[in-house]
Amino acid sequence: MRTRKKQRIIIGMLCSILVGLAIGYAVINQALNIEGYAVLIKEMV
């Protein structure tokens, strides 16, 4: 009985950590604004 209760607690903690990481990643990814440009020069020989 106690091992099943511990398993549920551990699974619940892992799920909440996973959800927290997913939310954190989404917030950081949305806040990040990467701007840049590239120049491609091709010489015809």
N, C-alpha and C positions, 0 to 999 in steps of 0.2 A: 504494500500500500504506500509506503513512504517513498520507494523508488519511483513509482508512477507519478507521485506528486512532484518529486524533484525533476523528473523528465518534463513534466508540463511547465514547470517554472523555467527550466533552461530553454525549452522551445519557445516559450513566450518572450523571454529576454532576447533570444537570437532574432526572432521576428521583429521585435521592436527596434533592435539595433539596425537591422537591415532596412526597415522603413525609414529610420532616422538618417542613415547614410544616403538612401535614395533621395530623400527630400533635400538634404544638404547638397548633394551633387547637382540637383536640379536648380537650386537657388544660385549656386556658384556658376553653373553653366549659363544661366540666364543673365547674371550680372556681368559676366565676362564679355567684353566687346573687343574683338580682335579685328583691326583694320590694317590693310596693307595693300601693296600693289606689286606687280611683277612686270618686267619688261622682257620681251622675247625678241631677239634680233636674229634673223636667219639670212645668211649671205648666199646668194645664188652664184654658184661657180660654174 
